[in-house]
Amino acid sequence: MNEFSDLVLKLLEASENHEYYRDKECINLIASEGLKSPAVKQIMSLSTDLEGRYAEGENDLEGHVAKRYYQGQKYMREIENYSTDLIKRLFNCEWADIRLVSGTHANLATFKGLSLTSKNRKMVVTPLSCGAHISHDYAGLAGSVLGLENINHVYNIDEFNIDPDKSAHVIRAAKPGIVTFGGSLFLFPHPIKELKTVAKEVGAFIAYDASHVLGLIAGGIFQDPFGEGADFITSSTHKTFPGPQGGVILGNPKNKRLEKAIKAIQFAIFPLSTSNTHLGRLPALGIASLEMKMYGKDLAQQTVRNAQIAGQYLYENGAKVLCESKGFTRSHQIAVEVDNFGGGKKVAQNLEEANIILNKNLLPYNDQDDRDNPSGLRIGFQDVTRRGFMESDIKHLCDLILTVMMEKKKPAEVKQSVIELKNEFNQIKYGFQNLEEAIKNCKSLVK
Ligand SMILES: Cc1ncc(COP(=O)(O)O)c(C=O)c1O
């Protein structure tokens, strides 16, 4: 066999192995990953022509298709418009753009559009080690691609949150064009309400990155960014929101300045940063929206409850789960300091050997450069919740985590118990098993 065909066969084998390993044998606790329902997967497998098409062009202030440069758009235009309208209704806003291929892309277009509108290159952000995403940071998209000047919010480590009073001083002194909220290590709602006035006073737009918590917001919990004062929400569509991998930007063209900002963001999407927009995901985004409309509240509440139960149980059994005095979390994730068990890198690797998949994470008091071996673990509960884990299952899972973390047994000895636990939860809850079921349920919706 020649080397080329050998590579193809190995590729196919690795792909098949991956599907079995992560979907059937591992318990997935990475806080940034989502779990699609069978109905969402089914519509994706039925959208294969769409997946190969292009729809370059402009959209209007409702987020609808305004102009396309290629022929053959008859149904694509409808698909994009319907999917946009579903998202707008779900999040109760007047404008949405779903052409973004990821959350990073949503940030790129938003930060670019808002800095063009405000003619101001300064952006106030959460420090990276305190939970911001790399795309907010001077070392990532914001600084190194867009050339924005980052100024940090002041972070209160005890509160595990932005310090509103001190950040107000920072915003007043820096006079940025954008103030951002939201993040990747994101346990408690950010103080949008408290900082809205000072942001407006200096003429800054407020951008809220909901990538991690979009599903919680769809379920009506965690926080209400628009109600609290955000101008724009940027997000992935595949973390707590259980849709296809992609991105979205939401907003409201309430006045001329916001209209101008939306137009600038649209310009940053096309022509500045897209050609094809991965159209094959759009019908699936609509089905995921229906699932969140019907089950979002229950799913969001149970996800947070499971995260809190895990926080309490791990804490009571010897793990240093952060923020005990604040109930550990109000989101889908918890943060655990594991220096006394060998550090984030070692513990995450040991857990991986036991088929428990999570990630090591910088904690706010870590040096930003300690990314290879930070003190923490970030543990997300959206996947196990969607599989139906309830309190006793979460505690069982925590026992397995503690056994590995405290080296009471070798990871390989725990692995079989992890696989057995996983095998009890191979059906997706809070969603549809197939499209037929989605359509039947859809017809029962009043509006
Ligand atoms: C807060 C935040 N924003 C943006 C992103 C990037 O999202 P994507 O992977 O969809 O580009 C992430 C990724 O985890 C994130 O945590």
PDBQT file of the ligand as one rigid body, heavy atoms in Angstrom, charges set to zero:
ROOT
HETATM    1  C1  LIG A 501     -15.790  33.744  26.221  1.00  0.00    +0.000 C 
HETATM    2  C2  LIG A 501     -15.445  33.100  24.917  1.00  0.00    +0.000 A 
HETATM    3  N1  LIG A 501     -15.542  33.817  23.808  1.00  0.00    +0.000 NA
HETATM    4  C3  LIG A 501     -15.255  33.304  22.607  1.00  0.00    +0.000 A 
HETATM    5  C4  LIG A 501     -14.829  32.003  22.492  1.00  0.00    +0.000 A 
HETATM    6  C5  LIG A 501     -14.461  31.480  21.168  1.00  0.00    +0.000 C 
HETATM    7  O1  LIG A 501     -15.469  30.739  20.647  1.00  0.00    +0.000 OA
HETATM    8  P1  LIG A 501     -15.247  29.892  19.331  1.00  0.00    +0.000 P 
HETATM    9  O2  LIG A 501     -14.513  28.693  19.747  1.00  0.00    +0.000 OA
HETATM   10  O3  LIG A 501     -16.643  29.641  18.886  1.00  0.00    +0.000 OA
HETATM   11  O4  LIG A 501     -14.460  30.740  18.388  1.00  0.00    +0.000 OA
HETATM   12  C6  LIG A 501     -14.704  31.202  23.625  1.00  0.00    +0.000 A 
HETATM   13  C7  LIG A 501     -14.275  29.799  23.496  1.00  0.00    +0.000 C 
HETATM   14  O5  LIG A 501     -14.342  28.986  24.329  1.00  0.00    +0.000 OA
HETATM   15  C8  LIG A 501     -15.010  31.767  24.872  1.00  0.00    +0.000 A 
HETATM   16  O6  LIG A 501     -14.870  31.072  25.994  1.00  0.00    +0.000 OA
ENDROOT
TORSDOF 0
